[in-house]
C-alpha cells in the first residue's frame, strides 16, 4: 500500500510541476504576444509621444518607452528621470492610465533594462515590418524542412542585429534557434 501511495504522490507532484512549467511558458508566450501586438499597433508611436509630452510638462525627462504587459494585459513601461531621481512607470495600453510608479536607484534602472533603447528599437523594427508575418512563415517552413517542429517565433536582437528567435523540437529535444532577419540565415542552434 505504501508503494502505491508513494507512486501516486510522486505522480501528483510531477503533474503539478509540469503544469506549473506549462503555465509559466504560456505566460511568457502571452507576454511576448502582447508586446508584439503593442509594437505592431498603428497607435503605439502616437501614444508613446503623448506619454512623453505629458511627462515633460510635469518636469520628467523620458529615457525610454517600451511595450510591456501587466497581469496579462497590454501596458507600456516608461523609464524617466526628474531631477536626479530615476522612475519606472507602467501605464495601461491604449487608454494610458497610470498603473504604478516606482522610484528607482540609477543602478537598478540600468540593471533592469541595460541599454533600453537599442533592443526595443530592433524589436519594433521587426514587428512593424509589413513582411514580418510572411518572413516568419518562411522561417517556420525552412526549419520544418530541417526536421524541426516550431513552437514559437519571436523578434529579438543578437549581437546588436535583428533576428528571429525560434523555440523548436526535434527528436524529443528542445532547441533555441536564431535566424538572421530578414534573410533567415541560421546563426545559432542551441539545445535547451
N, C-alpha and C positions, 0 to 999 in steps of 0.2 A: 504494500500500500504506500509506503514512504517513497519508493522509487517512482511510482506513478505521480505522486504529489510533487516531487522534485521536478520531474519532467514537465508536468503541467505548469508549474510556476515558472520554469525556465522558458517555456513556450510563450507564456503570457508576457513575461518581461521582454523577450526578444521581439515579440509583436509590437509591444509598446515602443521599444527603441526604434524599430523600423518605421512605425507610424509617425513618431516624432521627427525622425530624419526626413521622411517624405513631406511632412508638414513644413519643415524648415526649407527644403528645396522648393516646395510650392510657394512659400512666402517669398523666397529670393527671386523666383521666376516672376511672381506677381509684381514685386518691386521693380524689377528690370522692365517689365511690360508697361507699368505705369510711367516710369521715367521716359521710355521710348515714346509713348503717346503724347506726353507733355512736349518733348522736343519736336515732334512732328506736327504739333498744333500750329496753325497759322497765327494764333494769338499769342504764342509764347513771347516773341520779341517785343510786341506792343505792351503786354502785361508786365514783363520784366522792366521795361523802360518806365512804366507807370510807378512801380515799386521804387525804382532808383530815384525818380524825380520827387516822390513823396518823402522818402528818407532824406534826400538832400535838403528839402525845405525844413526838415526837423534837425538839421545840423550833422547828419551822418555822412560819411564817405563810404560808398558801397564798393567793396572789393570784388565780389563775385555773387552771381545769382545762378543757381542750378536746380534742375529738376530733382524731385525727391518724392517720398511717399510718407504719409502719416497715418498709421493704423490702416494700411492698405487702401488709402485714398490719395488722390493726386495732391501734391503740395510742392512748394518751392522753398529752397533753403537759401538764406541770404547771409553773407559774411560782410560785416560793416564795422567801421570804427567811428567813434565820436570822441574827440579829444585824443587821449592816449589809451582809451579803453576799447577793447575788441568785443564784438557782439555776434552771436549766431541766432538768427530768427527764422521761424517757419511760418509760412502763410499757406492757407488753403488755396487750391487752384481749381477753377479760374476766378473765384469770387474775391480772392486776396484778403481774406480775414486773417488777422494775426492770431496764430495758434499758440506760439511760445516765443519768448525772447530770453536768451541767457547771456550773461556776461562771461567772457572767456579770457583766460590769460593768453597773451600772444603765442606762447609756446604751444598751448592746447589748440589754438586755432589752426596753426600750421601743421601740428601733429595730426589733427583730424582731417585735414584736407590739404596736403602738401602740394604746392603749386596748383591751386584750384582751377585756374582758367584753362590751362593747356589741355588737360584730359577732357574736360567738358566741351571745349571747342571742337575737339576731334570727334567726339560722340555726336554733337549737334550737327556737324557737317555730314556725317554718315547718315544719321536718321532723317535729315532734311533733304537728302539726295533723292530726286524723283525716281531714280533707277534702283533704289535700295531694295525693294521687295523682289525685283527681278534678279538682282545680283545675289541676294540671299537664297533664292530658289536655285540659282546656278550652283552656288556653294553646296547646297544640300544634295543636288544631283551628282556633283563631282565626287563628294565623299561617299555617297551611296554606291557609285560605280567602283569605289575602292573597298567596298565591303563594310562600311560604317553605317550604323543606324543613328541618325541625328536626333538628339533630344531637344537641343536648344541652340539658337544662334543669336548672338547679341553684338552690338557695336562696342569696340574698345580701342585702346591705344596700346602699342607695344613698341618700346624704344622710340617714342615720340612719332610713331607712324600710325595711320589709320588701319585697323584690322577688324576682321570678324572673328570673334571667339566662339568656338563651337564645342558643346558638350556632346559626345557621341559614344556609342557602344560598339564593340566588335569582339567576337569570340568570348563573350562573357566578361570582358574587361571594359572599364570606363576610361575614356580619353578626353583630354582637353587639346583642341587643335586650333592653331592661329593661322588664318589666311590673310594675305595682304588684301587691301581694299583699294580699288575695285577689281584688280586683275586676278585675284584669287590664287596667288602662288602660295604654296604651303611653306610657312615659316617655322612652325614648331608642332610636334606631336608629342604630348606628354601623357603618360599613364597616370590616372588619378588614383 
